[in-house]
Amino acid sequence: MGRIIHFVHQSLDGFIAGPNGEFDWPAMGPELSAYTGELTAGDTVFLYGRKVWDLMSGFWPNAERYSRDPHDLAFAPVWRETPKVVVSRTLAGRDLGWNTTVVSENVAAELTALAEAGKTLVLFGGAELAAHLGAHGAIDDYHVVVHPVLLGGGAPAFRPAEHRTELETVETRTFDGRSVLLRHRVVREA
């Protein structure tokens, strides 16, 4: 059985983007890059909300033109080949290319069905989508990478929730002597 993982990079003060939407601050060293590769290997589907999709689809299809960073060069072909799901009403019915499907209705149910069919869905960022899926009990794991920067404002990593979600700490790890992984699993009622 698959699962839905919320994988997010955040600043120490809890933001996923700076005050002007900037995302130039994550410290992607070789260890964190390797972890990303492990997390996205196998029968994985990349999951995005529309805003994050716009960022990703604007960079990864042609990443080699924009960057010589080893992480970017290694991840670009993975991104292009991996199946992707974008949750969006505004993009419904459009062909986005790059092995991408758009889901616009019954989002939590459709994504949960994919996970139950054995797919591992990795949600990259997307605080609004994460809040929606969390409210419906669809997220199984949270992989939060905290980077050594204080952004002082911007888009928060987590939205206020209607109810408490109990988590079990599965792992903590430091990458490249800079960023820290906090990996938690949702505790399900027996």
N, C-alpha and C positions, 0 to 999 in steps of 0.2 A: 504494500500500500504506500502511496506517495504521501506528500505533505505540502503545506504551504509555509514558506519561510519568509519572514520580513527581514531583509538584509539592508541595513542602513548605515551610512557614514554620518556622524554628527560631531559637532564641536563640543568641547567640554561644557559650555554653557547651554547645550541642548538644541542647537539649530542645525538644520540640514542644508541651509543656504543662507548666505549673508544678507545684510539689509538691502542690497541692490540685486539680490538673486545670485550672487557670485558663488561658484563652486570650484574655486581654484586652490583651495586650502587642504584637501585630503593628502596625507603623506603616504603615497603608494610606493613603498619600498618592495624589495624582492620577496620578503616573507608574506606580506599582506597580499601581494599579487599572486603568490603560490596558493594561498588560502582561497582566494577568489576562484582560482582555477579548479581547486578541489571541490568547492561548493557548487560550481556550475557544470561539473563533469557528469557524464552519464545521461540518463533519460530525464533531462531537465527542460523546463519551459520557463523563459524569462517573462515576468509579469510587470506591467507598467500601467500607471494612470496616464492620462493624456499629456499632462504637463511634462512629466519625466520622459515620456515617449518622444515628445518634440525635441528635447535635449539630446537623447540617445540617438535618434534617427538622423539628427543633424550632424553628428560626429562620427559614429562607428562605421557607417558604410564606407567612408573615405578616410578613416583615421590615419592611414599611412601618409596622406597628403599634409596633415596638420601636425603630426607628432613623430618624433623619433624615440620616444620613451619606451623602454623595453616592455613595460606592462601594456601599454597601448598597442604595440606591435603584436604581442602575443594574444591579446584579448580580441582584437578586431576580427580575425577570421572566425573565432568562436561565436562572436556576436552575430555575424552575418549568417552562419549556418544553423544556429540554435532556433527552435520554434519559439515564437513570441506571442503573447496575448496582451492586447491593449484594451483597457476598460475605458470606454468613452461613448457618450451619446452623440457628440458632434462628429465623430469619425465613423459612425455606424454605416455600413453598406459600402464603404470605400475599400479599395485594394491598396494596402499600405506597402506591399512588397516585403521582401526580406523574411518570408515564411511567417507572416504575421496574421493573426486572427483578431477581429474586434468583437468584444462582448459589451453589450449595452443594456441588456435586461437580465433580471434574475442573477445578478453578478455573483453573490456569495454562493448560491446554489450551483451555478455552472462551474465555478472554479473549484468548489468542493467536490463536485462530480469528477472533474479531471484528476484531482488528487486521489480520490477513491479508486480511480481506474489505474493507478500506479504511477502517475506523473508527479514529479517534484517541481512545484512552482516556486520560483524565487522572485519575490517582489523587491525591486530595487527602489528604495526611497518611496515616494508617493504617500505622504502623511494622510491625505484625505482618503485614499483607497485603503490604506492600512487601518484607519479608524473604522471605516465601513465594514471591512472584513473582521476586524477584532470585535465589533459590536455584534456580529452574527456568529461568533465563535469559530470562524474559519481558519484563523492563523494558528499554526501548531508550534512554531519556533520563532524566536526573535534573536537575530544575530546583529548586535549593535557594536560598531567600531567607533570608539571615541578617539578623536584626534586632538593633538596638543595645540589647540587654538581657542581663543575666546573671540567670538564674532560680535558680541555686543548687541545682537538683534538679528532679525531675519525670520525665516520660516521655521517654526518649531518642529522637532522630530516627531512629537506625539501630540495628538489633539486630546482635549478633555473627553473622558469616556463616561457613559451612563452608569457603568457598573465596574466593580473591581475584578481584575483578572489575576488569579494566583499563578505564580510562575515558580519553576524549579531551576536553580542555577545548574547548568550542565558543564560549563567550561568558562574559564577566563584565560586569556593569553595575551602576551605582549608581542607586537610585530615590529621588527626592525628597530627596537629600542625606543619607539615613538608612540605608536597607537596601541590601544587596548581593546581586545574583543571581549564583550560580555554576551555569552550565549545562554539563552533561557528557553525552556520548554514550557508550554502551557499545561497546567495541571488540570486534567479532566476528571469530572466526577465519576466514580466507579459505579 
